[in-house]
Amino acid sequence: MSPVQHFERPVAGIAHFGPINLSEFYEETTVRHLMLHNFGHPRENPDSYLRCSTHQHLDSVRGPLLMLQGAADAGVPPVMSSGMP
């Protein structure tokens, strides 16, 4: 049994995908083909990009949040996570 099952809600979170705004990420990334595969084009599916962007959900974070990002990550430029408060 996982320890998380003992809690009614999570007490902490982990984000291992650095971009906080997927629309901006689409313009900056070297893995644009993955974004197209998963979400379509931002102009054609803006709601998907907004719904899945971290910055749209920050108000609901009530506990600690660990974000992991590599400084030399070629797929996710470090600037993509620098907007986190």
KEVEXRO-548175 format. One record per residue: x, y, z of N, C-alpha, C, O in turn; residue number from 1; residue in three letters. Coordinates in steps of 0.2 Angstrom, whole numbers. Layout:
// KEVEXRO-548175
<rec n_east="X" n_north="Y" n_up="Z" ca_east="X" ca_north="Y" ca_up="Z" c_east="X" c_north="Y" c_up="Z" o_east="X" o_north="Y" o_up="Z" i="NUM" aa="ALA"/>
...
// end
This chain:
// KEVEXRO-548175
<rec n_east="4" n_north="-6" n_up="0" ca_east="0" ca_north="0" ca_up="0" c_east="4" c_north="6" c_up="0" o_east="9" o_north="7" o_up="4" i="1" aa="MET"/>
<rec n_east="3" n_north="11" n_up="-4" ca_east="7" ca_north="17" ca_up="-5" c_east="5" c_north="22" c_up="1" o_east="-1" o_north="22" o_up="3" i="2" aa="SER"/>
<rec n_east="10" n_north="25" n_up="4" ca_east="9" ca_north="30" ca_up="9" c_east="4" c_north="36" c_up="7" o_east="0" o_north="38" o_up="11" i="3" aa="PRO"/>
<rec n_east="3" n_north="37" n_up="1" ca_east="-1" ca_north="42" ca_up="-2" c_east="-8" c_north="41" c_up="0" o_east="-12" o_north="45" o_up="1" i="4" aa="VAL"/>
<rec n_east="-10" n_north="34" n_up="0" ca_east="-17" ca_north="32" ca_up="1" c_east="-19" c_north="34" c_up="8" o_east="-25" o_north="33" o_up="9" i="5" aa="GLN"/>
<rec n_east="-15" n_north="35" n_up="12" ca_east="-17" ca_north="37" ca_up="19" c_east="-19" c_north="44" c_up="20" o_east="-22" o_north="46" o_up="25" i="6" aa="HIS"/>
<rec n_east="-18" n_north="48" n_up="15" ca_east="-20" ca_north="55" ca_up="15" c_east="-27" c_north="56" c_up="11" o_east="-28" o_north="53" o_up="6" i="7" aa="PHE"/>
<rec n_east="-31" n_north="61" n_up="13" ca_east="-37" ca_north="63" ca_up="9" c_east="-35" c_north="67" c_up="3" o_east="-38" o_north="66" o_up="-2" i="8" aa="GLU"/>
<rec n_east="-29" n_north="70" n_up="3" ca_east="-27" ca_north="74" ca_up="-3" c_east="-20" c_north="75" c_up="-2" o_east="-17" o_north="74" o_up="3" i="9" aa="ARG"/>
<rec n_east="-16" n_north="76" n_up="-8" ca_east="-9" ca_north="76" ca_up="-8" c_east="-7" c_north="82" c_up="-3" o_east="-10" o_north="87" o_up="-3" i="10" aa="PRO"/>
<rec n_east="-1" n_north="81" n_up="0" ca_east="2" ca_north="86" ca_up="4" c_east="8" c_north="90" c_up="1" o_east="10" o_north="95" o_up="3" i="11" aa="VAL"/>
<rec n_east="10" n_north="87" n_up="-5" ca_east="16" ca_north="90" ca_up="-8" c_east="15" c_north="88" c_up="-16" o_east="12" o_north="83" o_up="-17" i="12" aa="ALA"/>
<rec n_east="19" n_north="91" n_up="-20" ca_east="18" ca_north="90" ca_up="-27" c_east="25" c_north="90" c_up="-30" o_east="30" o_north="93" o_up="-27" i="13" aa="GLY"/>
<rec n_east="26" n_north="86" n_up="-36" ca_east="33" ca_north="87" ca_up="-39" c_east="31" c_north="88" c_up="-47" o_east="27" o_north="85" o_up="-50" i="14" aa="ILE"/>
<rec n_east="34" n_north="93" n_up="-49" ca_east="34" ca_north="95" ca_up="-57" c_east="40" c_north="93" c_up="-60" o_east="45" o_north="97" o_up="-58" i="15" aa="ALA"/>
<rec n_east="41" n_north="89" n_up="-64" ca_east="47" ca_north="87" ca_up="-68" c_east="47" c_north="90" c_up="-75" o_east="51" o_north="88" o_up="-79" i="16" aa="HIS"/>
<rec n_east="42" n_north="94" n_up="-77" ca_east="42" ca_north="97" ca_up="-83" c_east="42" c_north="104" c_up="-83" o_east="37" o_north="107" o_up="-80" i="17" aa="PHE"/>
<rec n_east="47" n_north="107" n_up="-84" ca_east="49" ca_north="114" ca_up="-83" c_east="44" c_north="120" c_up="-85" o_east="43" o_north="125" o_up="-82" i="18" aa="GLY"/>
<rec n_east="42" n_north="119" n_up="-91" ca_east="38" ca_north="125" ca_up="-94" c_east="32" c_north="127" c_up="-90" o_east="28" o_north="122" o_up="-89" i="19" aa="PRO"/>
<rec n_east="31" n_north="133" n_up="-88" ca_east="25" ca_north="135" ca_up="-85" c_east="19" c_north="137" c_up="-90" o_east="13" o_north="137" o_up="-88" i="20" aa="ILE"/>
<rec n_east="21" n_north="139" n_up="-96" ca_east="16" ca_north="141" ca_up="-101" c_east="18" c_north="138" c_up="-107" o_east="22" o_north="139" o_up="-111" i="21" aa="ASN"/>
<rec n_east="13" n_north="133" n_up="-109" ca_east="15" ca_north="129" ca_up="-115" c_east="14" c_north="132" c_up="-121" o_east="18" o_north="130" o_up="-126" i="22" aa="LEU"/>
<rec n_east="10" n_north="138" n_up="-122" ca_east="10" ca_north="141" ca_up="-128" c_east="17" c_north="145" c_up="-129" o_east="20" o_north="145" o_up="-135" i="23" aa="SER"/>
<rec n_east="20" n_north="148" n_up="-124" ca_east="27" ca_north="151" ca_up="-125" c_east="32" c_north="145" c_up="-126" o_east="37" o_north="146" o_up="-130" i="24" aa="GLU"/>
<rec n_east="31" n_north="140" n_up="-122" ca_east="36" ca_north="134" ca_up="-123" c_east="36" c_north="132" c_up="-130" o_east="41" o_north="130" o_up="-133" i="25" aa="PHE"/>
<rec n_east="30" n_north="131" n_up="-134" ca_east="30" ca_north="129" ca_up="-141" c_east="34" c_north="133" c_up="-145" o_east="37" o_north="131" o_up="-150" i="26" aa="TYR"/>
<rec n_east="35" n_north="140" n_up="-144" ca_east="39" ca_north="144" ca_up="-148" c_east="46" c_north="144" c_up="-146" o_east="50" o_north="145" o_up="-151" i="27" aa="GLU"/>
<rec n_east="48" n_north="141" n_up="-141" ca_east="55" ca_north="141" ca_up="-138" c_east="58" c_north="134" c_up="-139" o_east="64" o_north="134" o_up="-139" i="28" aa="GLU"/>
<rec n_east="54" n_north="129" n_up="-139" ca_east="57" ca_north="122" ca_up="-138" c_east="60" c_north="119" c_up="-145" o_east="59" o_north="121" o_up="-150" i="29" aa="THR"/>
<rec n_east="65" n_north="114" n_up="-144" ca_east="67" ca_north="110" ca_up="-149" c_east="63" c_north="104" c_up="-150" o_east="65" o_north="100" o_up="-155" i="30" aa="THR"/>
<rec n_east="58" n_north="103" n_up="-146" ca_east="54" ca_north="97" ca_up="-147" c_east="47" c_north="99" c_up="-149" o_east="42" o_north="96" o_up="-146" i="31" aa="VAL"/>
<rec n_east="46" n_north="104" n_up="-153" ca_east="40" ca_north="106" ca_up="-155" c_east="36" c_north="100" c_up="-158" o_east="29" o_north="100" o_up="-157" i="32" aa="ARG"/>
<rec n_east="39" n_north="95" n_up="-161" ca_east="35" ca_north="90" ca_up="-164" c_east="31" c_north="86" c_up="-159" o_east="26" o_north="83" o_up="-160" i="33" aa="HIS"/>
<rec n_east="34" n_north="86" n_up="-153" ca_east="30" ca_north="82" ca_up="-147" c_east="24" c_north="86" c_up="-145" o_east="19" o_north="83" o_up="-143" i="34" aa="LEU"/>
<rec n_east="25" n_north="93" n_up="-145" ca_east="20" ca_north="97" ca_up="-143" c_east="14" c_north="96" c_up="-148" o_east="8" o_north="96" o_up="-146" i="35" aa="MET"/>
<rec n_east="16" n_north="96" n_up="-155" ca_east="11" ca_north="95" ca_up="-160" c_east="7" c_north="89" c_up="-159" o_east="1" o_north="88" o_up="-160" i="36" aa="LEU"/>
<rec n_east="11" n_north="83" n_up="-158" ca_east="8" ca_north="77" ca_up="-157" c_east="3" c_north="77" c_up="-151" o_east="-2" o_north="74" o_up="-151" i="37" aa="HIS"/>
<rec n_east="5" n_north="80" n_up="-145" ca_east="1" ca_north="79" ca_up="-139" c_east="-4" c_north="84" c_up="-139" o_east="-10" o_north="83" o_up="-136" i="38" aa="ASN"/>
<rec n_east="-3" n_north="90" n_up="-141" ca_east="-8" ca_north="96" ca_up="-140" c_east="-11" c_north="99" c_up="-147" o_east="-16" o_north="102" o_up="-147" i="39" aa="PHE"/>
<rec n_east="-8" n_north="97" n_up="-152" ca_east="-10" ca_north="101" ca_up="-159" c_east="-6" c_north="107" c_up="-159" o_east="-2" o_north="109" o_up="-155" i="40" aa="GLY"/>
<rec n_east="-8" n_north="111" n_up="-163" ca_east="-5" ca_north="118" ca_up="-164" c_east="-8" c_north="123" c_up="-159" o_east="-14" o_north="123" o_up="-158" i="41" aa="HIS"/>
<rec n_east="-4" n_north="127" n_up="-156" ca_east="-7" ca_north="132" ca_up="-151" c_east="-13" c_north="136" c_up="-153" o_east="-18" o_north="138" o_up="-150" i="42" aa="PRO"/>
<rec n_east="-12" n_north="138" n_up="-160" ca_east="-18" ca_north="142" ca_up="-163" c_east="-24" c_north="138" c_up="-164" o_east="-29" o_north="141" o_up="-164" i="43" aa="ARG"/>
<rec n_east="-23" n_north="132" n_up="-165" ca_east="-29" ca_north="128" ca_up="-166" c_east="-32" c_north="125" c_up="-160" o_east="-38" o_north="123" o_up="-160" i="44" aa="GLU"/>
<rec n_east="-28" n_north="124" n_up="-155" ca_east="-31" ca_north="121" ca_up="-148" c_east="-28" c_north="125" c_up="-142" o_east="-25" o_north="123" o_up="-138" i="45" aa="ASN"/>
<rec n_east="-30" n_north="132" n_up="-142" ca_east="-28" ca_north="136" ca_up="-137" c_east="-30" c_north="134" c_up="-130" o_east="-27" o_north="134" o_up="-125" i="46" aa="PRO"/>
<rec n_east="-36" n_north="131" n_up="-130" ca_east="-39" ca_north="128" ca_up="-123" c_east="-35" c_north="123" c_up="-120" o_east="-34" o_north="122" o_up="-114" i="47" aa="ASP"/>
<rec n_east="-32" n_north="118" n_up="-125" ca_east="-28" ca_north="113" ca_up="-122" c_east="-22" c_north="115" c_up="-119" o_east="-19" o_north="113" o_up="-114" i="48" aa="SER"/>
<rec n_east="-19" n_north="120" n_up="-123" ca_east="-12" ca_north="123" ca_up="-120" c_east="-14" c_north="127" c_up="-114" o_east="-9" o_north="126" o_up="-109" i="49" aa="TYR"/>
<rec n_east="-19" n_north="130" n_up="-113" ca_east="-20" ca_north="134" ca_up="-107" c_east="-22" c_north="129" c_up="-101" o_east="-19" o_north="130" o_up="-96" i="50" aa="LEU"/>
<rec n_east="-26" n_north="124" n_up="-102" ca_east="-28" ca_north="119" ca_up="-97" c_east="-22" c_north="115" c_up="-95" o_east="-22" o_north="113" o_up="-89" i="51" aa="ARG"/>
<rec n_east="-17" n_north="114" n_up="-99" ca_east="-12" ca_north="110" ca_up="-97" c_east="-6" c_north="114" c_up="-95" o_east="0" o_north="111" o_up="-93" i="52" aa="CYS"/>
<rec n_east="-6" n_north="120" n_up="-95" ca_east="-1" ca_north="125" ca_up="-93" c_east="-1" c_north="126" c_up="-85" o_east="-6" o_north="127" o_up="-82" i="53" aa="SER"/>
<rec n_east="5" n_north="125" n_up="-82" ca_east="6" ca_north="125" ca_up="-75" c_east="4" c_north="132" c_up="-72" o_east="0" o_north="132" o_up="-67" i="54" aa="THR"/>
<rec n_east="5" n_north="138" n_up="-76" ca_east="3" ca_north="144" ca_up="-73" c_east="-5" c_north="145" c_up="-72" o_east="-7" o_north="149" o_up="-69" i="55" aa="HIS"/>
<rec n_east="-9" n_north="141" n_up="-75" ca_east="-16" ca_north="141" ca_up="-75" c_east="-18" c_north="138" c_up="-68" o_east="-24" o_north="139" o_up="-66" i="56" aa="GLN"/>
<rec n_east="-14" n_north="134" n_up="-65" ca_east="-16" ca_north="130" ca_up="-59" c_east="-12" c_north="132" c_up="-52" o_east="-13" o_north="129" o_up="-47" i="57" aa="HIS"/>
<rec n_east="-8" n_north="137" n_up="-53" ca_east="-4" ca_north="139" ca_up="-47" c_east="-8" c_north="141" c_up="-41" o_east="-6" o_north="140" o_up="-35" i="58" aa="LEU"/>
<rec n_east="-14" n_north="144" n_up="-42" ca_east="-18" ca_north="146" ca_up="-37" c_east="-21" c_north="141" c_up="-33" o_east="-23" o_north="141" o_up="-27" i="59" aa="ASP"/>
<rec n_east="-21" n_north="135" n_up="-35" ca_east="-24" ca_north="129" ca_up="-32" c_east="-18" c_north="125" c_up="-28" o_east="-20" o_north="120" o_up="-24" i="60" aa="SER"/>
<rec n_east="-12" n_north="127" n_up="-29" ca_east="-7" ca_north="124" ca_up="-25" c_east="-7" c_north="126" c_up="-18" o_east="-6" o_north="132" o_up="-16" i="61" aa="VAL"/>
<rec n_east="-8" n_north="121" n_up="-13" ca_east="-8" ca_north="123" ca_up="-6" c_east="-2" c_north="120" c_up="-2" o_east="-2" o_north="122" o_up="4" i="62" aa="ARG"/>
<rec n_east="2" n_north="116" n_up="-5" ca_east="7" ca_north="114" ca_up="-1" c_east="14" c_north="115" c_up="-5" o_east="14" o_north="118" o_up="-10" i="63" aa="GLY"/>
<rec n_east="19" n_north="112" n_up="-3" ca_east="26" ca_north="113" ca_up="-6" c_east="26" c_north="110" c_up="-13" o_east="22" o_north="105" o_up="-14" i="64" aa="PRO"/>
<rec n_east="29" n_north="113" n_up="-17" ca_east="30" ca_north="110" ca_up="-24" c_east="37" c_north="110" c_up="-26" o_east="41" o_north="115" o_up="-26" i="65" aa="LEU"/>
<rec n_east="40" n_north="104" n_up="-28" ca_east="46" ca_north="103" ca_up="-30" c_east="46" c_north="103" c_up="-38" o_east="43" o_north="99" o_up="-41" i="66" aa="LEU"/>
<rec n_east="50" n_north="108" n_up="-41" ca_east="51" ca_north="108" ca_up="-48" c_east="58" c_north="106" c_up="-50" o_east="63" o_north="109" o_up="-47" i="67" aa="MET"/>
<rec n_east="59" n_north="102" n_up="-54" ca_east="65" ca_north="99" ca_up="-57" c_east="66" c_north="102" c_up="-64" o_east="62" o_north="100" o_up="-68" i="68" aa="LEU"/>
<rec n_east="72" n_north="105" n_up="-65" ca_east="74" ca_north="107" ca_up="-72" c_east="81" c_north="107" c_up="-72" o_east="85" o_north="110" o_up="-68" i="69" aa="GLN"/>
<rec n_east="84" n_north="104" n_up="-78" ca_east="91" ca_north="104" ca_up="-79" c_east="93" c_north="111" c_up="-82" o_east="90" o_north="113" o_up="-87" i="70" aa="GLY"/>
<rec n_east="99" n_north="114" n_up="-80" ca_east="101" ca_north="120" ca_up="-83" c_east="103" c_north="119" c_up="-90" o_east="103" o_north="124" o_up="-94" i="71" aa="ALA"/>
<rec n_east="105" n_north="113" n_up="-92" ca_east="107" ca_north="112" ca_up="-99" c_east="102" c_north="108" c_up="-103" o_east="104" o_north="104" o_up="-108" i="72" aa="ALA"/>
<rec n_east="96" n_north="108" n_up="-101" ca_east="91" ca_north="104" ca_up="-104" c_east="89" c_north="107" c_up="-111" o_east="87" o_north="113" o_up="-112" i="73" aa="ASP"/>
<rec n_east="91" n_north="103" n_up="-117" ca_east="90" ca_north="106" ca_up="-123" c_east="83" c_north="106" c_up="-125" o_east="81" o_north="110" o_up="-130" i="74" aa="ALA"/>
<rec n_east="78" n_north="102" n_up="-122" ca_east="71" ca_north="102" ca_up="-124" c_east="67" c_north="107" c_up="-120" o_east="62" o_north="110" o_up="-123" i="75" aa="GLY"/>
<rec n_east="69" n_north="109" n_up="-114" ca_east="65" ca_north="114" ca_up="-110" c_east="70" c_north="119" c_up="-108" o_east="74" o_north="118" o_up="-103" i="76" aa="VAL"/>
<rec n_east="71" n_north="125" n_up="-112" ca_east="75" ca_north="130" ca_up="-110" c_east="74" c_north="133" c_up="-103" o_east="68" o_north="133" o_up="-101" i="77" aa="PRO"/>
<rec n_east="79" n_north="134" n_up="-99" ca_east="78" ca_north="136" ca_up="-92" c_east="73" c_north="142" c_up="-91" o_east="70" o_north="142" o_up="-85" i="78" aa="PRO"/>
<rec n_east="73" n_north="146" n_up="-96" ca_east="69" ca_north="152" ca_up="-95" c_east="61" c_north="150" c_up="-94" o_east="57" o_north="154" o_up="-92" i="79" aa="VAL"/>
<rec n_east="60" n_north="144" n_up="-97" ca_east="53" ca_north="142" ca_up="-96" c_east="50" c_north="141" c_up="-89" o_east="44" o_north="141" o_up="-88" i="80" aa="MET"/>
<rec n_east="55" n_north="139" n_up="-84" ca_east="53" ca_north="138" ca_up="-78" c_east="54" c_north="144" c_up="-73" o_east="53" o_north="144" o_up="-67" i="81" aa="SER"/>
<rec n_east="58" n_north="149" n_up="-76" ca_east="60" ca_north="155" ca_up="-72" c_east="54" c_north="160" c_up="-70" o_east="55" o_north="164" o_up="-65" i="82" aa="SER"/>
<rec n_east="48" n_north="159" n_up="-73" ca_east="42" ca_north="163" ca_up="-71" c_east="38" c_north="160" c_up="-65" o_east="33" o_north="163" o_up="-63" i="83" aa="GLY"/>
<rec n_east="41" n_north="155" n_up="-62" ca_east="37" ca_north="152" ca_up="-56" c_east="38" c_north="157" c_up="-51" o_east="44" o_north="159" o_up="-49" i="84" aa="MET"/>
<rec n_east="33" n_north="158" n_up="-47" ca_east="33" ca_north="163" ca_up="-41" c_east="37" c_north="159" c_up="-35" o_east="38" o_north="162" o_up="-30" i="85" aa="PRO"/>
// end
